[in-house]
Amino acid sequence: MPRDRSPVPLRHLAERGRRTLLPLADGWGAATASARALPDFLICGAQRAGTTSLFKALSLHPAATGPTLRKGVHYFDTDYRDDLDRYRAFFPTRARLRARGGRPRVRVFESSPYYLFHPLAAERIARDLPWVRVVVILRDPVERAYSAHAHESARGFEDQPFEKALELEAPRLEGEEERLAADPSYRSHAHQHHAYVARGRYVDQLQRMERHLGRDRMHVVDHADLFDGTAHALAEIERFVGLPPGTGASPGRHNARGRERMPASLRDELAERFADSDARLARWWGRTPSWRR
């Protein structure tokens, strides 16, 4: 089992849902694993950038289906066992997905937004799913950080106010990525739940994914385009992952959390901290992100 170095109360909270579902997957799902499919595409992040909304929108497509038990399996980040049968246990049987009566084959996907940020996930995905395509949503990193703090606080993973959490981020994360890379069984609570600024430095994560998967298997979408009230960005995603045109409806917004407005001075300070990363992202992406226009 992967070692979890998080505090006991938080570890128990984090594991509660996973413990409920894993026996189901390891039981009936594992017994029928050889008959089950593996994903055609993955939504890999970024966290708090609209992955839940995109998952729900694609789940409504008649030719797409997610895992049988939950939105995200987290196999390639926190629960990697080098056991594809265990991963298959979360997905439908291939018989359910076959083309019938002129209908296209149903494509399988999942959404685990920690895949983008975890240092080993891209390599694992490339090795185990050499055909898979990945979709990444990028949101203004300042807003993403603030939203992530509200999310982690509501879930019981953060007990500090936002500004203090930003101060604590560097010492909390010091050495954690190196430990994750050195020990595949290691799990880092801080890396997964307290990386408010680090997760918003997108270009380094995208370049790592590109090294392992190749640029042609990656589709990067701007949060502002996905939620502009049209279905244009969603239609581009459908084409990229091999789905026929869907309903033409724009994605709804799900999993949003209310929070107070960020002080302007703090927003400006954070925007400056992301300036270099955003400039590098624009060069890599070949376009200016919406939050820098």
WOFEN-V255123 format. One record per residue. N is the residue number from 1. RES is the residue in three letters. PSI is psi in whole degrees, -180 to 180 (* if undefined). OMEGA is omega in whole degrees, 0 to 359 (NA if undefined). D_FIRST is the distance of its C-alpha to the first C-alpha in Angstrom with 1 decimal. Layout:
BEGIN
n	res	psi	omega	d_first
N	RES	PSI	OMEGA	D_FIRST
N	RES	PSI	OMEGA	D_FIRST
END
This chain:
BEGIN
n	res	psi	omega	d_first
1	MET	141	176	0.0
2	PRO	140	178	3.8
3	ARG	138	181	6.3
4	ASP	116	183	9.0
5	ARG	10	183	12.4
6	SER	160	177	14.5
7	PRO	148	187	17.0
8	VAL	-50	182	16.1
9	PRO	-40	180	18.6
10	LEU	-38	179	17.7
11	ARG	-43	180	13.9
12	HIS	-40	179	15.1
13	LEU	-43	182	17.5
14	ALA	-33	186	15.3
15	GLU	-13	188	12.8
16	ARG	-51	180	15.8
17	GLY	-38	181	16.7
18	ARG	-40	180	13.3
19	ARG	-31	180	12.8
20	THR	-37	187	16.3
21	LEU	-34	186	16.0
22	LEU	-39	178	12.8
23	PRO	-35	178	14.3
24	LEU	-44	179	17.4
25	ALA	-43	182	16.0
26	ASP	-19	179	14.0
27	GLY	-96	182	17.2
28	TRP	-43	181	20.5
29	GLY	-44	180	19.2
30	ALA	-37	181	17.2
31	ALA	-27	181	20.3
32	THR	19	188	22.5
33	ALA	-39	184	20.4
34	SER	-21	180	23.0
35	ALA	-1	187	25.6
36	ARG	157	184	23.8
37	ALA	164	168	24.5
38	LEU	159	185	22.6
39	PRO	147	171	23.8
40	ASP	-30	178	27.2
41	PHE	160	183	26.6
42	LEU	141	166	24.3
43	ILE	114	191	25.3
44	CYS	1	181	23.3
45	GLY	-169	358	24.9
46	ALA	157	176	26.3
47	GLN	139	179	24.9
48	ARG	31	179	27.9
49	ALA	8	179	30.1
50	GLY	18	182	30.7
51	THR	-36	178	27.6
52	THR	-42	179	27.7
53	SER	-42	178	31.5
54	LEU	-42	178	31.2
55	PHE	-47	181	28.6
56	LYS	-39	179	30.9
57	ALA	-44	180	33.9
58	LEU	-29	178	32.5
59	SER	-23	178	31.2
60	LEU	-12	180	34.9
61	HIS	132	183	35.9
62	PRO	-16	182	36.8
63	ALA	23	179	35.3
64	ALA	146	177	31.8
65	THR	143	178	28.9
66	GLY	-168	177	25.5
67	PRO	158	182	22.3
68	THR	-18	187	23.2
69	LEU	-31	185	21.1
70	ARG	167	183	20.9
71	LYS	-52	185	22.2
72	GLY	135	182	19.1
73	VAL	-30	181	16.0
74	HIS	29	181	14.3
75	TYR	-42	187	12.7
76	PHE	-1	176	14.1
77	ASP	-78	189	13.2
78	THR	-9	187	10.3
79	ASP	33	184	8.4
80	TYR	129	180	9.3
81	ARG	3	185	8.3
82	ASP	46	185	11.8
83	ASP	90	185	12.7
84	LEU	-26	176	15.8
85	ASP	-38	178	16.4
86	ARG	-37	178	13.5
87	TYR	-45	179	15.1
88	ARG	-30	185	18.5
89	ALA	-20	182	17.8
90	PHE	-5	189	18.5
91	PHE	163	181	21.9
92	PRO	164	175	25.3
93	THR	152	180	26.7
94	ARG	-30	180	28.9
95	ALA	-34	180	31.9
96	ARG	-18	189	31.8
97	LEU	-9	186	32.1
98	ARG	148	176	35.0
99	ALA	136	180	38.2
100	ARG	137	174	40.8
101	GLY	39	180	44.5
102	GLY	-7	177	44.6
103	ARG	146	179	41.5
104	PRO	160	174	39.0
105	ARG	138	179	35.6
106	VAL	130	180	33.1
107	ARG	145	187	30.6
108	VAL	142	178	27.0
109	PHE	167	171	25.2
110	GLU	170	183	22.6
111	SER	108	177	22.6
112	SER	97	190	19.7
113	PRO	-9	175	21.7
114	TYR	-14	180	18.9
115	TYR	-37	181	19.1
116	LEU	-38	189	22.3
117	PHE	-27	182	21.2
118	HIS	132	187	17.8
119	PRO	-19	182	18.8
120	LEU	-11	188	16.8
121	ALA	-46	183	17.2
122	ALA	-43	179	20.8
123	GLU	-43	180	20.1
124	ARG	-43	179	17.3
125	ILE	-46	182	19.7
126	ALA	-38	181	22.6
127	ARG	-42	188	21.0
128	ASP	-26	181	19.6
129	LEU	69	188	22.4
130	PRO	-11	179	25.4
131	TRP	-14	194	27.8
132	VAL	149	173	26.3
133	ARG	152	183	28.3
134	VAL	145	177	27.1
135	VAL	133	180	28.9
136	VAL	131	175	28.8
137	ILE	132	178	30.9
138	LEU	131	180	32.2
139	ARG	153	173	33.7
140	ASP	117	186	35.8
141	PRO	-25	176	33.2
142	VAL	-51	179	35.2
143	GLU	-38	179	34.9
144	ARG	-44	180	31.3
145	ALA	-44	181	30.4
146	TYR	-41	178	32.5
147	SER	-40	179	31.0
148	ALA	-39	179	27.5
149	HIS	-44	178	28.4
150	ALA	-39	180	29.9
151	HIS	-49	181	26.9
152	GLU	-35	177	24.3
153	SER	-44	181	26.8
154	ALA	-30	181	27.3
155	ARG	-5	179	23.7
156	GLY	12	181	23.4
157	PHE	-7	181	21.5
158	GLU	132	180	24.8
159	ASP	13	180	27.4
160	GLN	148	174	29.8
161	PRO	164	189	32.7
162	PHE	-51	183	32.7
163	GLU	-39	178	34.8
164	LYS	-39	178	32.9
165	ALA	-36	176	29.6
166	LEU	-40	177	31.1
167	GLU	-37	184	32.2
168	LEU	-13	188	28.8
169	GLU	-49	183	27.0
170	ALA	-51	178	27.6
171	PRO	-34	178	26.5
172	ARG	-39	185	23.4
173	LEU	-7	185	22.4
174	GLU	122	177	23.7
175	GLY	-6	186	21.5
176	GLU	-40	180	18.6
177	GLU	-37	178	19.1
178	GLU	-40	178	19.5
179	ARG	-41	178	16.2
180	LEU	-42	181	14.4
181	ALA	-34	183	16.5
182	ALA	-30	185	16.1
183	ASP	99	183	12.3
184	PRO	-18	180	10.5
185	SER	-7	184	7.1
186	TYR	139	175	9.3
187	ARG	133	184	10.2
188	SER	111	177	13.8
189	HIS	-44	182	15.5
190	ALA	-44	181	18.9
191	HIS	-38	182	18.5
192	GLN	-34	191	17.6
193	HIS	-11	186	20.1
194	HIS	16	183	22.8
195	ALA	70	186	23.9
196	TYR	-48	178	27.2
197	VAL	-43	185	29.4
198	ALA	-39	180	26.9
199	ARG	-21	180	25.9
200	GLY	-3	173	29.6
201	ARG	78	193	30.3
202	TYR	-36	191	29.9
203	VAL	-38	180	31.6
204	ASP	-39	179	29.1
205	GLN	-40	179	26.3
206	LEU	-40	178	28.6
207	GLN	-37	176	29.7
208	ARG	-44	179	26.2
209	MET	-39	179	25.7
210	GLU	-40	180	29.2
211	ARG	-36	184	28.5
212	HIS	-37	185	25.7
213	LEU	-27	187	27.1
214	GLY	146	185	30.8
215	ARG	-32	185	33.0
216	ASP	-13	179	34.3
217	ARG	11	181	31.0
218	MET	135	173	30.8
219	HIS	119	183	32.8
220	VAL	127	183	33.1
221	VAL	143	178	35.0
222	ASP	132	179	36.5
223	HIS	-41	182	35.7
224	ALA	-34	179	39.5
225	ASP	-39	182	40.3
226	LEU	-31	183	37.8
227	PHE	40	179	39.2
228	ASP	8	180	42.8
229	GLY	-1	176	43.9
230	THR	176	178	44.3
231	ALA	14	185	42.2
232	HIS	-50	182	42.9
233	ALA	-38	178	39.5
234	LEU	-40	179	37.8
235	ALA	-37	177	40.1
236	GLU	-39	177	39.2
237	ILE	-44	179	35.5
238	GLU	-45	179	36.4
239	ARG	-43	183	38.4
240	PHE	-40	183	35.7
241	VAL	4	174	33.1
242	GLY	24	178	35.7
243	LEU	144	171	36.6
244	PRO	164	180	40.2
245	PRO	138	180	41.8
246	GLY	-148	185	40.5
247	THR	-19	184	42.4
248	GLY	5	178	43.6
249	ALA	145	177	42.5
250	SER	152	179	41.1
251	PRO	141	172	37.5
252	GLY	173	179	37.4
253	ARG	128	182	35.6
254	HIS	156	174	32.6
255	ASN	20	177	30.1
256	ALA	151	179	32.7
257	ARG	134	176	32.9
258	GLY	146	179	36.2
259	ARG	162	178	36.6
260	GLU	156	179	39.5
261	ARG	139	179	41.1
262	MET	136	176	39.9
263	PRO	139	184	42.7
264	ALA	-38	181	44.6
265	SER	-38	179	44.4
266	LEU	-39	177	40.6
267	ARG	-45	180	40.5
268	ASP	-40	180	42.8
269	GLU	-44	180	40.9
270	LEU	-41	179	37.6
271	ALA	-38	178	39.5
272	GLU	-37	179	40.8
273	ARG	-29	180	37.4
274	PHE	-1	189	36.4
275	ALA	-47	182	39.7
276	ASP	-44	179	38.8
277	SER	-42	179	35.6
278	ASP	-37	178	37.5
279	ALA	-42	177	40.2
280	ARG	-38	177	37.9
281	LEU	-44	181	36.3
282	ALA	-40	179	39.8
283	ARG	-42	180	40.6
284	TRP	-44	186	37.4
285	TRP	-28	184	37.8
286	GLY	19	178	41.6
287	ARG	159	177	42.3
288	THR	127	178	42.6
289	PRO	150	185	39.9
290	SER	-35	184	41.6
291	TRP	-5	178	40.9
292	ARG	7	181	42.9
293	ARG	*	NA	45.9
END
